Amino acid sequence: MYTDLLNDAKKQLAGAIVHKKHPFRYFTLTTVGKEGSPHSRTVVLRGVESDPFTIKVYTDTRSAKVQQLIQDPRAALLFYDSSQLLQLSIKAQLLSATDAESTFAALTEPMKKDYSSTLAPGTPIEGPDQVTYNFNQGYFTILTFEVISLEYLKLKRPNHLRIRFSAEENWKGVFLTP
Ligand SMILES: Cc1cc2nc3c(=O)[nH]c(=O)nc-3n(C[C@H](O)[C@H](O)[C@H](O)COP(=O)(O)O)c2cc1C
Protein backbone atom coordinates (compact mmCIF):
# COMPACT_ATOMS: atom_id res chain seq x y z
CA MET A 1 0.00 0.00 0.00
CA TYR A 2 2.72 2.47 0.94
CA THR A 3 4.69 1.88 -2.29
CA ASP A 4 1.66 3.46 -3.99
CA LEU A 5 2.68 6.70 -2.28
CA LEU A 6 5.46 7.21 -4.82
CA ASN A 7 2.93 6.94 -7.64
CA ASP A 8 0.58 9.18 -5.68
CA ALA A 9 3.35 11.79 -5.34
CA LYS A 10 4.10 11.62 -9.08
CA LYS A 11 0.40 11.89 -9.87
CA GLN A 12 -0.01 14.95 -7.66
CA LEU A 13 3.05 16.59 -9.24
CA ALA A 14 1.64 15.90 -12.71
CA GLY A 15 -1.68 17.38 -11.54
CA ALA A 16 0.10 20.63 -10.70
CA ILE A 17 1.07 21.05 -14.36
CA VAL A 18 -2.58 21.04 -15.37
CA HIS A 19 -4.23 22.72 -12.37
CA LYS A 20 -2.87 26.24 -11.95
CA LYS A 21 -4.04 26.48 -8.33
CA HIS A 22 -2.41 23.24 -7.21
CA PRO A 23 -0.06 23.92 -4.26
CA PHE A 24 2.75 21.97 -5.95
CA ARG A 25 2.77 24.38 -8.92
CA TYR A 26 5.28 26.62 -7.12
CA PHE A 27 8.17 25.02 -5.32
CA THR A 28 11.53 25.88 -3.80
CA LEU A 29 14.57 25.01 -5.86
CA THR A 30 17.88 24.99 -4.00
CA THR A 31 21.22 24.86 -5.77
CA VAL A 32 24.82 24.92 -4.58
CA GLY A 33 26.86 28.09 -5.10
CA LYS A 34 30.54 28.80 -4.90
CA GLU A 35 32.16 27.36 -1.76
CA GLY A 36 29.11 25.19 -1.15
CA SER A 37 26.72 27.98 -0.17
CA PRO A 38 23.00 27.11 -0.63
CA HIS A 39 20.77 29.28 -2.87
CA SER A 40 16.98 28.88 -2.77
CA ARG A 41 14.28 30.42 -4.92
CA THR A 42 10.67 29.83 -5.97
CA VAL A 43 10.07 28.39 -9.44
CA VAL A 44 7.13 27.02 -11.45
CA LEU A 45 6.83 23.30 -12.10
CA ARG A 46 6.67 22.90 -15.90
CA GLY A 47 7.04 19.18 -16.53
CA VAL A 48 6.99 15.82 -14.76
CA GLU A 49 7.82 12.43 -16.26
CA SER A 50 7.40 9.22 -14.35
CA ASP A 51 9.96 6.82 -15.83
CA PRO A 52 12.67 7.96 -15.73
CA PHE A 53 11.49 10.30 -13.00
CA THR A 54 12.29 13.83 -14.22
CA ILE A 55 11.14 17.37 -13.47
CA LYS A 56 11.32 20.43 -15.73
CA VAL A 57 11.66 24.13 -14.96
CA TYR A 58 11.83 27.11 -17.35
CA THR A 59 14.40 29.80 -16.68
CA ASP A 60 16.69 32.48 -18.12
CA THR A 61 20.01 31.06 -19.37
CA ARG A 62 21.87 33.94 -17.73
CA SER A 63 20.40 33.43 -14.24
CA ALA A 64 22.63 32.52 -11.32
CA LYS A 65 20.95 29.13 -10.86
CA VAL A 66 22.05 27.99 -14.33
CA GLN A 67 25.67 28.88 -13.64
CA GLN A 68 25.46 27.17 -10.24
CA LEU A 69 23.94 24.01 -11.73
CA ILE A 70 26.57 23.84 -14.45
CA GLN A 71 29.28 23.97 -11.77
CA ASP A 72 27.46 21.59 -9.43
CA PRO A 73 24.47 19.63 -10.80
CA ARG A 74 23.01 18.80 -7.37
CA ALA A 75 19.64 20.32 -6.48
CA ALA A 76 16.95 20.06 -3.80
CA LEU A 77 13.29 20.57 -4.74
CA LEU A 78 10.79 21.22 -1.96
CA PHE A 79 7.02 20.99 -2.45
CA TYR A 80 4.42 21.68 0.25
CA ASP A 81 0.64 21.32 0.28
CA SER A 82 -0.74 23.04 3.38
CA SER A 83 -4.25 21.57 2.98
CA GLN A 84 -2.91 18.00 3.15
CA LEU A 85 0.05 18.85 5.46
CA LEU A 86 2.09 17.03 2.84
CA GLN A 87 5.74 17.75 2.04
CA LEU A 88 7.69 16.23 -0.83
CA SER A 89 11.41 16.68 -0.44
CA ILE A 90 13.30 15.74 -3.58
CA LYS A 91 17.01 15.33 -4.26
CA ALA A 92 17.85 15.64 -7.92
CA GLN A 93 20.60 16.39 -10.36
CA LEU A 94 20.64 18.44 -13.52
CA LEU A 95 20.27 16.23 -16.56
CA SER A 96 20.24 19.00 -19.17
CA ALA A 97 19.92 22.75 -19.70
CA THR A 98 18.45 23.11 -23.18
CA ASP A 99 17.66 26.14 -25.33
CA ALA A 100 14.28 25.33 -26.82
CA GLU A 101 13.58 27.91 -29.53
CA SER A 102 10.30 26.34 -30.62
CA THR A 103 8.90 26.32 -27.04
CA PHE A 104 10.00 29.94 -26.60
CA ALA A 105 8.45 31.01 -29.91
CA ALA A 106 5.11 29.50 -28.86
CA LEU A 107 4.96 31.48 -25.58
CA THR A 108 2.73 34.53 -25.24
CA GLU A 109 4.47 37.91 -25.10
CA PRO A 110 3.89 38.37 -21.33
CA MET A 111 5.48 34.95 -20.78
CA LYS A 112 8.38 35.73 -23.11
CA LYS A 113 9.17 38.74 -20.91
CA ASP A 114 10.46 36.41 -18.19
CA TYR A 115 13.27 35.25 -20.47
CA SER A 116 13.98 38.28 -22.67
CA SER A 117 15.23 41.22 -20.57
CA THR A 118 18.00 43.09 -22.34
CA LEU A 119 20.07 43.06 -19.17
CA ALA A 120 20.86 39.78 -17.42
CA PRO A 121 18.72 38.86 -14.36
CA GLY A 122 20.23 40.32 -11.20
CA THR A 123 21.79 43.38 -12.96
CA PRO A 124 21.19 46.54 -10.83
CA ILE A 125 18.79 49.10 -12.45
CA GLU A 126 17.41 52.56 -11.51
CA GLY A 127 13.81 51.28 -11.01
CA PRO A 128 11.30 48.57 -12.04
CA ASP A 129 10.18 50.54 -15.15
CA GLN A 130 13.74 50.61 -16.50
CA VAL A 131 13.63 47.05 -17.83
CA THR A 132 13.68 46.65 -21.62
CA TYR A 133 13.07 43.47 -23.61
CA ASN A 134 14.24 41.94 -26.82
CA PHE A 135 11.77 39.25 -27.85
CA ASN A 136 13.95 38.19 -30.77
CA GLN A 137 16.84 37.48 -28.46
CA GLY A 138 15.35 35.20 -25.85
CA TYR A 139 17.41 33.49 -23.18
CA PHE A 140 14.90 30.74 -22.62
CA THR A 141 16.23 27.51 -21.12
CA ILE A 142 14.54 24.31 -20.01
CA LEU A 143 16.21 22.73 -17.00
CA THR A 144 15.57 18.99 -16.70
CA PHE A 145 16.31 17.34 -13.37
CA GLU A 146 16.64 13.64 -12.76
CA VAL A 147 15.09 12.71 -9.41
CA ILE A 148 17.44 10.68 -7.20
CA SER A 149 15.25 10.40 -4.12
CA LEU A 150 11.89 11.58 -2.82
CA GLU A 151 10.88 11.84 0.80
CA TYR A 152 7.14 11.84 1.44
CA LEU A 153 6.11 13.34 4.78
CA LYS A 154 2.51 13.63 5.83
CA LEU A 155 1.60 14.99 9.23
CA LYS A 156 -1.42 13.14 10.59
CA ARG A 157 -2.83 11.55 13.74
CA PRO A 158 -2.15 9.19 15.38
CA ASN A 159 1.11 8.65 13.45
CA HIS A 160 2.90 10.92 11.04
CA LEU A 161 4.03 9.20 7.87
CA ARG A 162 7.58 9.62 6.57
CA ILE A 163 8.82 7.37 3.81
CA ARG A 164 11.87 7.56 1.52
CA PHE A 165 12.00 6.38 -2.06
CA SER A 166 15.35 6.43 -3.84
CA ALA A 167 16.98 5.17 -7.01
CA GLU A 168 19.71 3.69 -4.79
CA GLU A 169 17.09 1.58 -2.96
CA ASN A 170 15.35 0.64 -6.21
CA TRP A 171 12.44 2.99 -5.36
CA LYS A 172 11.31 0.61 -2.63
CA GLY A 173 9.75 2.66 0.19
CA VAL A 174 11.70 2.85 3.45
CA PHE A 175 9.87 4.14 6.54
CA LEU A 176 11.71 6.77 8.55
CA THR A 177 11.09 8.14 12.02
CA PRO A 178 9.13 11.31 11.27
C1 LIG B 1 5.81 32.98 -7.79
C2 LIG B 1 7.18 32.97 -8.43
C3 LIG B 1 7.43 32.10 -9.48
C4 LIG B 1 8.67 32.07 -10.09
N1 LIG B 1 8.91 31.19 -11.11
C5 LIG B 1 10.13 31.16 -11.69
C6 LIG B 1 10.43 30.20 -12.72
O1 LIG B 1 9.61 29.35 -13.09
N2 LIG B 1 11.68 30.22 -13.25
C7 LIG B 1 12.62 31.12 -12.85
O2 LIG B 1 13.73 31.09 -13.39
N3 LIG B 1 12.38 32.03 -11.89
C8 LIG B 1 11.17 32.06 -11.30
N4 LIG B 1 10.90 32.97 -10.30
C9 LIG B 1 11.97 33.91 -9.91
C10 LIG B 1 12.97 33.18 -9.00
O3 LIG B 1 12.39 32.97 -7.72
C11 LIG B 1 14.29 33.94 -8.88
O4 LIG B 1 14.08 35.17 -8.25
C12 LIG B 1 14.97 34.17 -10.23
O5 LIG B 1 14.83 33.03 -11.05
C13 LIG B 1 16.45 34.48 -10.04
O6 LIG B 1 17.04 33.42 -9.35
P1 LIG B 1 18.61 33.13 -9.36
O7 LIG B 1 19.29 34.46 -9.46
O8 LIG B 1 18.90 32.45 -8.08
O9 LIG B 1 18.91 32.26 -10.55
C14 LIG B 1 9.68 32.97 -9.65
C15 LIG B 1 9.42 33.81 -8.57
C16 LIG B 1 8.20 33.82 -7.97
C17 LIG B 1 7.96 34.78 -6.83
The ligand as a MOL file (V3000), in Angstrom:
LIG
                    3D

  0  0  0     0  0            999 V3000
M  V30 BEGIN CTAB
M  V30 COUNTS 31 33 0 0 0
M  V30 BEGIN ATOM
M  V30 1 C 5.8070 32.9790 -7.7920 0
M  V30 2 C 7.1750 32.9690 -8.4270 0
M  V30 3 C 7.4250 32.0990 -9.4800 0
M  V30 4 C 8.6680 32.0730 -10.0880 0
M  V30 5 N 8.9130 31.1910 -11.1120 0
M  V30 6 C 10.1320 31.1650 -11.6920 0
M  V30 7 C 10.4260 30.1970 -12.7210 0
M  V30 8 O 9.6080 29.3520 -13.0870 0
M  V30 9 N 11.6780 30.2240 -13.2550 0
M  V30 10 C 12.6180 31.1180 -12.8530 0
M  V30 11 O 13.7290 31.0930 -13.3850 0
M  V30 12 N 12.3800 32.0300 -11.8910 0
M  V30 13 C 11.1660 32.0620 -11.2960 0
M  V30 14 N 10.9030 32.9700 -10.2990 0
M  V30 15 C 11.9680 33.9090 -9.9060 0
M  V30 16 C 12.9700 33.1800 -9.0030 0
M  V30 17 O 12.3860 32.9670 -7.7230 0
M  V30 18 C 14.2910 33.9390 -8.8760 0
M  V30 19 O 14.0830 35.1680 -8.2490 0
M  V30 20 C 14.9710 34.1690 -10.2300 0
M  V30 21 O 14.8350 33.0270 -11.0490 0
M  V30 22 C 16.4510 34.4850 -10.0410 0
M  V30 23 O 17.0420 33.4180 -9.3540 0
M  V30 24 P 18.6050 33.1330 -9.3630 0
M  V30 25 O 19.2900 34.4630 -9.4640 0
M  V30 26 O 18.8950 32.4530 -8.0780 0
M  V30 27 O 18.9060 32.2620 -10.5500 0
M  V30 28 C 9.6790 32.9710 -9.6470 0
M  V30 29 C 9.4200 33.8150 -8.5680 0
M  V30 30 C 8.1980 33.8240 -7.9750 0
M  V30 31 C 7.9590 34.7760 -6.8310 0
M  V30 END ATOM
M  V30 BEGIN BOND
M  V30 1 1 1 2
M  V30 2 1 2 3
M  V30 3 2 2 30
M  V30 4 2 3 4
M  V30 5 1 4 5
M  V30 6 1 4 28
M  V30 7 2 5 6
M  V30 8 1 6 7
M  V30 9 1 6 13
M  V30 10 2 7 8
M  V30 11 1 7 9
M  V30 12 1 9 10
M  V30 13 2 10 11
M  V30 14 1 10 12
M  V30 15 2 12 13
M  V30 16 1 13 14
M  V30 17 1 14 15
M  V30 18 1 14 28
M  V30 19 1 15 16
M  V30 20 1 16 17
M  V30 21 1 16 18
M  V30 22 1 18 19
M  V30 23 1 18 20
M  V30 24 1 20 21
M  V30 25 1 20 22
M  V30 26 1 22 23
M  V30 27 1 23 24
M  V30 28 2 24 25
M  V30 29 1 24 26
M  V30 30 1 24 27
M  V30 31 2 28 29
M  V30 32 1 29 30
M  V30 33 1 30 31
M  V30 END BOND
M  V30 END CTAB
M  END
